[in-house]
Amino acid sequence: MGWVADGVESIRSLQIRQVLNQIVSLGMIVTSALIIWKGLMCVTGSESPVVVVLSGSMEPGFKRGDILFLHMSKDPIRAGEIVVFNVDGREIPIVHRVIKDSA
């Protein structure tokens, strides 16, 4: 009967190791994602370096679900460029193409 108890204890020890391994792996994935996000923020100079197109208003250039990588520019905004802006009362930024110059 001693070998049965040893077998059960061995399985229990293995399960604990597997759970701890999964927790560490998940922590490493989350940490890596945060590091990549913060790195993109530094390189692009943007609070939201990656955005997703949520509506069909950008078609045919961009379809719903397309991922856009953004960067900040100090150049003046011209017609045809893609801009991202926030509207008071909305948490999600608006992504749109400039149709007309402000000049």
C-alpha positions as CSV (number, residue, x, y, z in Angstrom):
1,M,0.0,0.0,0.0
2,G,3.0,2.3,0.5
3,W,3.7,2.4,-3.3
4,V,0.1,3.7,-3.9
5,A,0.6,6.6,-1.5
6,D,3.9,7.4,-3.1
7,G,2.3,7.4,-6.5
8,V,-0.5,9.7,-5.3
9,E,2.0,12.1,-3.7
10,S,4.1,12.1,-6.9
11,I,1.0,13.0,-9.0
12,R,0.0,15.8,-6.5
13,S,3.5,17.2,-6.6
14,L,3.5,17.1,-10.4
15,Q,0.2,19.0,-10.5
16,I,1.4,21.7,-8.2
17,R,4.5,22.1,-10.4
18,Q,2.4,22.4,-13.5
19,V,0.1,25.0,-12.0
20,L,3.1,27.0,-10.8
21,N,4.7,26.7,-14.3
22,Q,1.5,28.0,-15.9
23,I,1.3,30.9,-13.5
24,V,4.9,31.9,-14.2
25,S,4.3,31.5,-17.9
26,L,1.2,33.7,-17.8
27,G,3.1,36.3,-15.8
28,M,5.9,36.4,-18.4
29,I,3.5,36.8,-21.2
30,V,1.7,39.7,-19.5
31,T,4.9,41.3,-18.6
32,S,6.3,41.0,-22.1
33,A,3.1,42.5,-23.6
34,L,3.4,45.5,-21.2
35,I,7.1,46.0,-22.1
36,I,6.4,45.9,-25.8
37,W,3.5,48.4,-25.4
38,K,5.6,50.8,-23.4
39,G,8.4,50.5,-25.9
40,L,6.1,51.3,-28.7
41,M,4.8,54.3,-26.8
42,C,8.4,55.6,-26.4
43,V,9.4,54.9,-30.0
44,T,6.2,56.4,-31.6
45,G,5.6,59.2,-29.1
46,S,1.9,58.2,-29.0
47,E,-0.3,57.3,-26.0
48,S,-2.0,54.7,-28.2
49,P,0.6,53.4,-30.7
50,V,-1.8,50.6,-31.9
51,V,-5.5,51.2,-32.7
52,V,-8.2,49.1,-34.4
53,V,-10.6,50.4,-37.0
54,L,-14.0,49.9,-35.4
55,S,-16.4,51.2,-38.2
56,G,-16.6,51.0,-42.0
57,S,-16.1,54.7,-42.4
58,M,-12.5,54.3,-43.5
59,E,-13.2,51.9,-46.4
60,P,-11.9,51.1,-48.9
61,G,-8.5,52.1,-47.5
62,F,-9.0,50.3,-44.1
63,K,-11.7,47.8,-43.2
64,R,-13.2,47.1,-39.8
65,G,-10.8,45.2,-37.6
66,D,-7.7,46.5,-39.4
67,I,-4.8,47.3,-37.0
68,L,-3.1,50.7,-37.4
69,F,0.3,51.5,-36.0
70,L,0.5,55.3,-35.1
71,H,3.3,57.7,-34.6
72,M,3.3,61.4,-33.6
73,S,4.6,63.9,-36.1
74,K,5.4,67.6,-35.7
75,D,4.6,68.3,-39.3
76,P,1.3,70.1,-40.2
77,I,-1.6,67.8,-40.8
78,R,-2.5,67.6,-44.5
79,A,-5.5,66.3,-46.5
80,G,-5.4,62.5,-46.9
81,E,-3.5,61.8,-43.7
82,I,-4.9,59.5,-40.9
83,V,-5.4,61.2,-37.6
84,V,-6.5,60.0,-34.2
85,F,-8.3,62.3,-31.8
86,N,-10.3,62.1,-28.6
87,V,-13.8,63.5,-28.1
88,D,-15.1,64.6,-24.7
89,G,-17.4,62.0,-23.3
90,R,-16.0,59.1,-25.3
91,E,-13.4,56.7,-24.0
92,I,-12.5,55.3,-27.4
93,P,-10.3,57.5,-29.7
94,I,-11.6,58.4,-33.2
95,V,-9.5,57.3,-36.2
96,H,-10.3,59.1,-39.4
97,R,-8.8,60.5,-42.6
98,V,-8.4,64.3,-43.0
99,I,-10.5,65.4,-46.0
100,K,-9.6,69.1,-46.2
101,D,-6.7,71.2,-45.0
102,S,-7.4,73.8,-42.3
103,A,-5.8,76.5,-44.4
